[in-house]
Amino acid sequence: MKKLAIIGAGDLGQQIAYHVAQDNQFEVVGFFDDFAAQGTIVKQIKVLGKLKDVGNYFANKVFDEVIIGIGYKHLAFREDLYNSLKNTIPFATFIHSSCYVDASCSIGKGVCIFPGTVIDQQVTIKDDVFINVSCTIAHDSTIDRHTFLSPRVAIAGFVNIGKRCSIGVNSTVIDNINIADDVQIGGGTVVIKQIEKSGLYVGNPSRFIR
Ligand SMILES: CC(=O)SCCNC(=O)CCNC(=O)[C@H](O)C(C)(C)COP(=O)(O)OP(=O)(O)OC[C@H]1O[C@@H](n2cnc3c(N)ncnc32)[C@H](O)[C@@H]1OP(=O)(O)O
């Protein structure tokens, strides 16, 4: 079994560690976190070091692959971190075994998909996307890099979601919609029109608030 390290020992990192271990896909060997002391035990998993230490631990074969457990409030940081490591450290792709992902889909590196998600035909999920529990992504849609889907997001067919977007819990995006980069969607939002500029959108139908 491959050995996995997780960057971020906070809530999201801990949830990833739980699902990965419970699903028996990787052996989780430790966290890297700039805000937790080296050697601290978090949910029975050791903090191996800071982010600057990732390369050394990989060189010493402590882990085989890494995944990022940094949440939706820090997507630009996530992108920088991913780009700084991607040429030297292998990123894991974790798809919980309870998900249905059609064989025609393309799933990038560093992608993490929590239990119960359904992804239909010809969907593209680019690198470092995080998808929380029970999302539905219908056919021919694309989720671009470093985007975060909260629980139970529903995305219809032929939808394109940009980079570094955060889609709130239980939101809906109807078919043939394009959402720009750096868009944040509040919980329960219903998107029925194109979103062409970055910012925060809420409500049914969605409206720009800032
Ligand atoms: C496993 C997990 O937990 S993953 C994380 C899941 N979490 C989420 O999905 C959270 C999504 N976050 C939200 O929905 C938040 O309300 C945000 C980010 C949209 C806005 O938060 P804030 O910046 O604090 O905005 P604030 O609460 O001041 O609201 C601004 C206005 O938008 C409205 N508003 C805020 N959120 C929503 C919403 N989800 N739907 C409709 N209206 C909303 C407010 O009523 C307010 O309207 P008003 O100016 O007419 O009074």
The ligand as a MOL file (V3000), in Angstrom:
LIG
                    3D

  0  0  0     0  0            999 V3000
M  V30 BEGIN CTAB
M  V30 COUNTS 51 53 0 0 0
M  V30 BEGIN ATOM
M  V30 1 C -18.0340 20.1890 5.2080 0
M  V30 2 C -18.1360 21.6990 5.1340 0
M  V30 3 O -18.5880 22.3170 6.0350 0
M  V30 4 S -17.5590 22.4620 3.7230 0
M  V30 5 C -18.0120 24.1860 3.8740 0
M  V30 6 C -19.4640 24.4280 3.5830 0
M  V30 7 N -19.7920 25.8180 3.8810 0
M  V30 8 C -20.4880 26.5810 3.0610 0
M  V30 9 O -20.9690 26.1630 2.0340 0
M  V30 10 C -20.6070 28.0110 3.5310 0
M  V30 11 C -21.0160 28.9570 2.4460 0
M  V30 12 N -21.0210 30.2890 3.0050 0
M  V30 13 C -22.0730 31.1220 2.9590 0
M  V30 14 O -23.1330 30.7760 2.4330 0
M  V30 15 C -21.8620 32.5180 3.5860 0
M  V30 16 O -23.1070 32.9840 4.0340 0
M  V30 17 C -21.2420 33.4890 2.5470 0
M  V30 18 C -19.7580 33.1420 2.3480 0
M  V30 19 C -21.9680 33.4260 1.2260 0
M  V30 20 C -21.3860 34.9540 3.0030 0
M  V30 21 O -20.8590 35.1280 4.2650 0
M  V30 22 P -20.5870 36.6370 4.7890 0
M  V30 23 O -19.4850 37.2450 4.0410 0
M  V30 24 O -20.4380 36.5380 6.2690 0
M  V30 25 O -21.8630 37.4440 4.3610 0
M  V30 26 P -23.0560 37.9900 5.2470 0
M  V30 27 O -23.5200 36.9560 6.2030 0
M  V30 28 O -22.6370 39.3280 5.7600 0
M  V30 29 O -24.2150 38.1780 4.1700 0
M  V30 30 C -24.2220 39.2060 3.1900 0
M  V30 31 C -25.5930 39.1860 2.5460 0
M  V30 32 O -25.7490 37.9780 1.7940 0
M  V30 33 C -26.8360 37.1900 2.3150 0
M  V30 34 N -26.4120 35.8030 2.3210 0
M  V30 35 C -25.2780 35.2860 2.8590 0
M  V30 36 N -25.1660 33.9720 2.5920 0
M  V30 37 C -26.2710 33.6600 1.8710 0
M  V30 38 C -26.7160 32.4470 1.3050 0
M  V30 39 N -25.9920 31.3370 1.4180 0
M  V30 40 N -27.8800 32.4680 0.6210 0
M  V30 41 C -28.6000 33.6170 0.4890 0
M  V30 42 N -28.2210 34.8040 1.0130 0
M  V30 43 C -27.0640 34.8150 1.6970 0
M  V30 44 C -27.0810 37.7280 3.7240 0
M  V30 45 O -28.4130 37.5060 4.1240 0
M  V30 46 C -26.7420 39.1840 3.5350 0
M  V30 47 O -27.8310 39.8210 2.8760 0
M  V30 48 P -28.2620 41.3470 3.2380 0
M  V30 49 O -27.0660 42.1970 2.9420 0
M  V30 50 O -29.4330 41.5800 2.3430 0
M  V30 51 O -28.5970 41.3090 4.6910 0
M  V30 END ATOM
M  V30 BEGIN BOND
M  V30 1 1 1 2
M  V30 2 2 2 3
M  V30 3 1 2 4
M  V30 4 1 4 5
M  V30 5 1 5 6
M  V30 6 1 6 7
M  V30 7 1 7 8
M  V30 8 2 8 9
M  V30 9 1 8 10
M  V30 10 1 10 11
M  V30 11 1 11 12
M  V30 12 1 12 13
M  V30 13 2 13 14
M  V30 14 1 13 15
M  V30 15 1 15 16
M  V30 16 1 15 17
M  V30 17 1 17 18
M  V30 18 1 17 19
M  V30 19 1 17 20
M  V30 20 1 20 21
M  V30 21 1 21 22
M  V30 22 2 22 23
M  V30 23 1 22 24
M  V30 24 1 22 25
M  V30 25 1 25 26
M  V30 26 2 26 27
M  V30 27 1 26 28
M  V30 28 1 26 29
M  V30 29 1 29 30
M  V30 30 1 30 31
M  V30 31 1 31 32
M  V30 32 1 31 46
M  V30 33 1 32 33
M  V30 34 1 33 34
M  V30 35 1 33 44
M  V30 36 1 34 35
M  V30 37 1 34 43
M  V30 38 2 35 36
M  V30 39 1 36 37
M  V30 40 1 37 38
M  V30 41 2 37 43
M  V30 42 1 38 39
M  V30 43 2 38 40
M  V30 44 1 40 41
M  V30 45 2 41 42
M  V30 46 1 42 43
M  V30 47 1 44 45
M  V30 48 1 44 46
M  V30 49 1 46 47
M  V30 50 1 47 48
M  V30 51 2 48 49
M  V30 52 1 48 50
M  V30 53 1 48 51
M  V30 END BOND
M  V30 END CTAB
M  END
